[in-house]
Structures are given as structure tokens and as C-alpha cells.
């Protein structure tokens, strides 16, 4: 019997780093973004349905994410169509991981866990968190987007306070050592519960 732990948190909160800390503790990790990359890559299950819906989004046998962004910005209804194609495929990928993994704790790294209702399928949820100004500083330091683009992304995500309030565990990622100590504590608590079950 495995324990399903949803891991969520807004952009720039340190979720990927925290996810790796769970792996270091012997947990198995399923990453929603990685699943989408697999589906979009050559031979991926999303390529042909995407080609049917948006022929210009497929190049060299793979889905081009930049082309998709262009399509979405030009057609507000496109995102719904894309989600209709991708969400069931992502769910199937997640189910296959769940069925084939033998680890005692399965960590599901899903940025929009609450927004998509994915928390209902989890035994517990951990949310990574830092203050908003630190979040902004981290994202801007990456140099991959403007502040306006960042605010646009943040506006689509559930506010951090709400995510934290709805989560069973909140992991503050102010320093690596502090984050790691909290991850180890979460893993200890879950394993203790599994031992008692």
C-alpha cells in the first residue's frame, strides 16, 4: 500500500528542488511537467491528436510549445481544446506510474493540483511556500520572463495563502537546510502512519 502525496506550490517557490529532496528520502516522484514533455515529444501520445486539432503546432514529429503559445494567444478557445486532449493523457500517465511503482511514498509534483481538483486523488498534500517578495526575486533572477509575464502566471494560480491553508503540510523553502529538515519530517510522519496502518 503506497501513500500518495501531492506536492504543489506556485512558480518560484522551490517545488522542483523540494521534489528532489523527497526522492533523496526514497520516495518515488511523478512530475506533471515531465509527463507533458513526454506526451509532446516525438512518438508521444499527444502528437497526433494535436496535429489533428492544430496542424501548425507540430514540427519534426513533436509538439512545439512555442507554436502552441502563439495559437493560444491568438485564439482564447484553443486552451480548452488543448486541455481536452492533454488532461486525459496526463491522467493515464499518472495512473500507469501509480500502478508500476513499488515505493512506499509516491510524490506527485503537480503545480496546479488544487486548481485542477487533483488533490481529491491524494492521501495528503504538501505545499512549498516563501513570502511573495522572495518569490518575485527568485523568478526575476532566472531571467526567463518579464515581471508582467510573471504576474500573468501568478494571477492564474491559486493564491499561496489559500494553497497553504488547504494543504496538510507546508514546507518553507527559505533555505535548503530548512526545507530538507521539513521534508524529512513529513516523510517520517507518513512512514510512521503507514507502519501503524
TAQUIWO-V481641 format. One line per field, one symbol per residue. burial: # if it has 9 or more other ideal C-beta (glycine too) atoms within 8 Angstrom, else .. A space follows every 50 residues. Layout:
burial = ???
//
This chain:
burial = .##############.#######.#.####.#..##.####..#.##.## #.##..##...###..##..##.....#..##..###.##.###..##.. #.#.##########...##..#.#######...###.###.........# ..##..#..#.###.##.#####....###.###.##..##.##...
//
